[in-house]
Amino acid sequence: MKATILIRCLNEVENLKILFPILESQNNKNFEVVFIDSGSSDGSFEFVQNYKSIIPIILTKIDKQNFSFGRSLNRAAEKSSYKDILISLSAHCFPTNKSWLDNMLSPFSETSIDIVYGRQIGDDKSRLSESSHLNSWFGQNSKIKDSPFTNNGNAAFRYSVWDKYKFNESLTGCEDIDFAKKTLNAEKDIFYTSEGSVTHFHDENFNQIKNRYRRESQAIKIIFNDEIDFSLKDVLINLLKESYDDIKYRKNKTFPSADIQSIIKYRYSKNIGQYLGINRPINSNENMQNKYYSYRDVKDNVKAFKKDYYYK
């Protein structure tokens, strides 16, 4: 089984200096990397171009004005020379052990499994609330999922499945969820592996957090044909519940922004962003690039997803 690791990047040279040695240290070295840059100005592309790697690296670019998460992944996947298993790995996601690749690949021995996504945990630099949120999304038990919730920060899928569906290039995010929904509707399985874990770090202010969740929720509204609702009441309930969960989570843990004010600001930004994405779609005239980017039973599909994404 051969893997092609797809890495999307915009101005992440310091993260790449951490990520590439980790990839090279994997026990399984039967993989290649396709690196796609969307207009970095910090030397990211040049760093990878000049990196002396023991693994094959294929470099490509996408113009910033043409960028979408789905389009970027599609362009990278097209460059795969192995055409076997594709792995989407964010440039700011770092595998936590040398068996990460093996753990992401092993579930594909079951022919019914078309997508595998791995655990994500907070980095040492992560806000406490972000680490707590990742902990609620990505549990410790590996299992088959009945929801299309996945995350392309750390996810694998068969090349043949990608070639059949491709990623939606018009969505403002959550192209992974749209892709997974099609897989579930085709009666194929999604597997979550806690053993294929990475740390995930977002270097964002509160306005960027709000905008990220806003564009993601707007995409979710489209993916589920307006069947997802999220009211101001949900904002209040989630704000209180999640803040309380964060306060419990911080016991015996050390993360930045662990004070009550930071916790409430994070949870407000997240939930008001989700509310705006569902109820007040982003105006197409707004500068999307600069502001917002840095046949199973469908009803059951939606219900399971809402539990995974919104109402942990």
N, C-alpha and C positions, 0 to 999 in steps of 0.2 A: 504494500500500500504506500503510495507516494503522495506527499502533500505539497501544495503551493500556498504559502503564507502571504496574504494580501495585506499590505500596510499602507493606509492612507495617511497623508501628512500635510500639515500646514504649520510651519515655524515651530518645529519640535526638535531642534538639533541636540539640545541637552538630554532629552528623553532618548533619542536614538543612540547616544553614547552609552546609555545604560542597557537599552534593549538588545542591540546586536550581539554583544558578548554573551548575554543570557541565552539567546537563540543558538549561538554557536556551542554552548555548553550542554545542549540537550543530548540525552543518551542516544536518541534516534536522530540521525543526521540525514535521513533519506527525504530531504525536502529542499525546496527552492523558495526564494523570496521575490515577490513582485512588489516593488516600491513605487507608489504613485504620489506625486507631489502636486499640490494645487496652488502654487504661486508663492512658495516660501521666500522670505527675504532675509532669513537668519543663517543661511548656509546649509540648511538641511539637505537639499539635493546634492550639493557639492560634497558634503560629508559622506553620504552613501556612495556617491560616484567614486570617491577616492578610498573607500574603506577596503582594506585588504582582508577579504573574507574567505573562510574555508568552505562556504556554501555558495551556490549560484545565486546571483542577484540580478534581476531584470529591472531596469529603470524606465519609467515613463512619466509623462506629465499630463495634467488637464488644466486648461485655462480657468482662472478664478471665476470669470463671468459665466462659464459653462458648468460650474460645479454644482452637483447635488450629491448627497451621500450615495444614492443608488447608482447614478451615472459613474461616479468615481470607482465604485466597486466593479461595475460591469466592465469598464475599460481595463481595470487591473486583471480581472478574471480572463479576459480575452487573451492576455499575454501568457497565460499558463502553458508551459510546455509539457507538463505531466498529465493534465486533464484527468485527474483522479479524485482527490479530495482537496477542496479549497478551504482555507482557514482565514477568516477575517479577524485581524488583530490590530487594535488601536495602537498608535505609536506611543501612547501614554499608559499602556497596559503591559505589565511585566510579569511573565510566568514566575511562579513561586518555587518551582523545583525543576530538576533535570528530567523528570518523567512527564512534564506537562504535555508534550507532543504525543507521546504514547497514550496518555490518558484521554486525549481528545480524539484519537484515531480508533482506539480499541472498540468502542460501541458500534462502529460501522461493520463489524463482523456479523451483526444481525441485519439481514437484508431489508427488513421492514423500516429500519431507521434511515432517514434522509438528512436530518439535521441534528447536530450535537452542539449544545452551548455549555460553557464552563462557568465555574464560580468566579465572582469578582468580589474582592475585599478592599477595604480602605488602605491607602498608602500611609506611611508615617506623616506625610504632609497634608493629608486629607482633612477637611473639616470634620468634626465629630459627627455632625448630622449626615454628611454624605456617607461616612463609614457605616453609620447606623442604618441608613437607607439601603445601602448595598447589602448589608446583613439581612434585611427583611426581604429583599428581592432574591437573594442567592443563598439558599439554605445549605445544610450539611449533608442532606440525604440525596443521593443520586437516584433518578427515577425517570420513567416515561411520563411525559407531560400531556395533559388534555387541553392545554391552552396554547395559543400561538405566541405567547410571550417568549421572546428570545432577545439576545443582545449581541450585535455585531462587534462589540468591543472585544469579544472572545467567543467566536462561534465557527463551527465547521459544517460543511455541506458537500454533498456529492456534486462533482462537476456536471454530471448528466442532469441533475435536478436544476442546477443553475442554468444550464443550457436550454432547458425546457421553459422555465419561467422568467428568468432574468429578474433583476431588481427594478422596481418602479422608479423611474428617473425623475418623475414630477413631484414626488412627495417631499415635504419639508423636513422629513426625518422618519424614523420607524420603518424604513424600507425592509428591515429584518422581520418585523412583525407581519407586514403584508406578505412577504415571501413565505413565512412560516404558515400563515393562514391558508395559502394555496396548497401547501404540503399536507396540512391536516385535512383539508377538503378532498384531497385525492386519496384519503385513507392510508397515509403513511405516518410514521412516528417521529416525534421529536424527543430527544433524550437529553436530560440535564445531568452533567457530571460535576460533582463537587471536587473530584480529584484533579480535574483540569483547571486549576485555579490561577488567577492573576491578581495583582494589585492594580487598582484603577484610580487615577488622580485627575480631577478637574481643577485647573487654576482659574477660578471664576469669581467675579464679584456678584453681589446679590441681583443686580439687574441682568447680568448674563445668565444667572441661574433661572430667573423668571422667564427670560426669552427662550432658553433651551426647552423648558417644559411647555412653553406656549406653542412653539413650532411642532414639538412632538405630539401634543394633544390635538393640534389642528390636523396633523397627518392621521392620527387614530380616528378622528371623526370621519375622515374620508374613507379609511380602510374598512370601517364597520358601518358604512352607509347611514350615519347619523343615529345609530342605535346606542351609542355611548352618551350618557348625560352626566353632567357634573355641575351642581348648583352651588350657590353661595353657602347654603347650609352644609354641603359637603366640604367646602373650604374650611368652615369653622370647625366641624367635627374632626376632620383630618388634622387641622392645625393643632388642636388640643391633644388628640390622641398621639400624633407623631412626636410632638414636643415632649409629652410625658414618656414615651418610649425612649427618646434620646437621652432624657435625664437618667432613666434606669440604665441605659446602655453605657453611660460614661463612668459608671462605677468600676474601679480597678482598671480603667483604660486611660491612656494619655493621647489626646489628639488636640490639634489647634482648634480655636473657636468653640471651646466647650462651655462657655458661660451661657447663662440663660438667655441673654439678649441675642447672642449670635444664633442660638438654637431657634428662637422664635422668628428671627429674620429669615433664616434659611427656609424654615417650614412655610412661612408666609409667602416667600418668593416662589417656592415650588408650587404650592397649591393655588395661588392666584394666577400663576402662569398656566396651570392646567385648566383653570376656569376660563381664562381668556381664550385659550386655544380651542375649547369646545364651544364657547358661546359668542366669541367675537373674533372671527377669522382675521388673519393678518391681511391687510390691504395689499393688493398686488403691486401698488405703486410704491410701497415702502421698499427701502434698500435691503432686500432679503440677504444678499451675500454678506454685507458688512454687519448687519444687525442680528441676524438669527443663526448664522453658521459659525463660528470660531471653530366528499360530501357528507361529512359529519354534520350533526344538527347545528345550524348556524347560531341559533339562540343559545344553546349550551356553550358554544364557542365563545360568544360574547360574554356570557356570565362568568366563565372560567377566566377569561382574560381580565375582566374588571377586578376580579379577586386578586389576581397576580399583580396587576399594574397600579390600580388606584386604591384599593381598600385592604391593605395588608393589616 
